[in-house]
Amino acid sequence: MLSAEVLAYAKTKIRDIPDFPTPGILFKDITPLLADPRAFHIVLDSIAERFIGEHVDVIVGVEARGFIFGGALAARLNASFVPARKPGKLPAESDKVSYKTEYSLAQLEMHKDSIRTGSRVVVVDDVLATGGTAKASAELVTRQGGEVIAYAFVIELAFLKGRAILESDAGPRIESVITY
């Protein structure tokens, strides 16, 4: 487990942007973290170490920032990477799910042949806010016969209670590196 001091360094690389994307929202911007190789490695190491010794077949990265962390995490865990994308971005036959975000209604798509039945899957995104996007991604996984064993996030906005949407008695665990 990485030390609190090391994780605190990564947290200093997250910048607050007031009133984005709408007035009253305090947006947590991860681009300074991505621009700092040490902070980026800290976050990836923190997530990856939580899955060492577990069998993970697939990392599902949620568009768009989940791709950044998901692809790198898949490489570290020797797992495949599957994108969950906004509608109209995938070239082959896709499955689609609609869901609510903290700002609007949205949709995600995944290629129908992305996940083999019985695959053990971790859904990765940059932020856990209301939980709708992660839950929609998990629905796409289970439709293909995959098992979501965990959700992994760089940031969790605990005050938005997204964890409660994702939690169930025997459901996937939820891993967050930084919590506000």
ChimeraX attribute file (.defattr): number of C-alpha atoms within 10 A of each C-alpha:
attribute: neighborCount
match mode: 1-to-1
recipient: residues
	/A:1	8
	/A:2	11
	/A:3	8
	/A:4	8
	/A:5	9
	/A:6	14
	/A:7	16
	/A:8	13
	/A:9	14
	/A:10	22
	/A:11	19
	/A:12	11
	/A:13	18
	/A:14	19
	/A:15	15
	/A:16	13
	/A:17	12
	/A:18	13
	/A:19	11
	/A:20	13
	/A:21	11
	/A:22	10
	/A:23	8
	/A:24	9
	/A:25	13
	/A:26	14
	/A:27	15
	/A:28	17
	/A:29	15
	/A:30	20
	/A:31	13
	/A:32	15
	/A:33	21
	/A:34	18
	/A:35	11
	/A:36	12
	/A:37	10
	/A:38	14
	/A:39	22
	/A:40	19
	/A:41	15
	/A:42	19
	/A:43	24
	/A:44	18
	/A:45	16
	/A:46	20
	/A:47	21
	/A:48	17
	/A:49	13
	/A:50	12
	/A:51	13
	/A:52	11
	/A:53	8
	/A:54	10
	/A:55	14
	/A:56	20
	/A:57	20
	/A:58	26
	/A:59	32
	/A:60	31
	/A:61	28
	/A:62	27
	/A:63	19
	/A:64	14
	/A:65	15
	/A:66	23
	/A:67	22
	/A:68	16
	/A:69	24
	/A:70	29
	/A:71	19
	/A:72	17
	/A:73	22
	/A:74	22
	/A:75	13
	/A:76	14
	/A:77	19
	/A:78	14
	/A:79	19
	/A:80	18
	/A:81	22
	/A:82	22
	/A:83	24
	/A:84	32
	/A:85	21
	/A:86	16
	/A:87	15
	/A:88	10
	/A:89	12
	/A:90	14
	/A:91	7
	/A:92	11
	/A:93	10
	/A:94	18
	/A:95	17
	/A:96	18
	/A:97	15
	/A:98	14
	/A:99	16
	/A:100	14
	/A:101	14
	/A:102	11
	/A:103	10
	/A:104	7
	/A:105	10
	/A:106	15
	/A:107	17
	/A:108	23
	/A:109	24
	/A:110	27
	/A:111	19
	/A:112	16
	/A:113	12
	/A:114	19
	/A:115	26
	/A:116	15
	/A:117	14
	/A:118	13
	/A:119	19
	/A:120	21
	/A:121	27
	/A:122	29
	/A:123	27
	/A:124	32
	/A:125	25
	/A:126	25
	/A:127	24
	/A:128	27
	/A:129	20
	/A:130	23
	/A:131	23
	/A:132	20
	/A:133	26
	/A:134	26
	/A:135	18
	/A:136	21
	/A:137	27
	/A:138	24
	/A:139	17
	/A:140	24
	/A:141	29
	/A:142	16
	/A:143	13
	/A:144	19
	/A:145	15
	/A:146	21
	/A:147	23
	/A:148	24
	/A:149	18
	/A:150	20
	/A:151	23
	/A:152	27
	/A:153	24
	/A:154	22
	/A:155	22
	/A:156	24
	/A:157	18
	/A:158	14
	/A:159	11
	/A:160	14
	/A:161	14
	/A:162	20
	/A:163	20
	/A:164	11
	/A:165	12
	/A:166	20
	/A:167	14
	/A:168	10
	/A:169	5
	/A:170	6
	/A:171	12
	/A:172	18
	/A:173	15
	/A:174	17
	/A:175	19
	/A:176	19
	/A:177	20
	/A:178	17
	/A:179	14
	/A:180	9
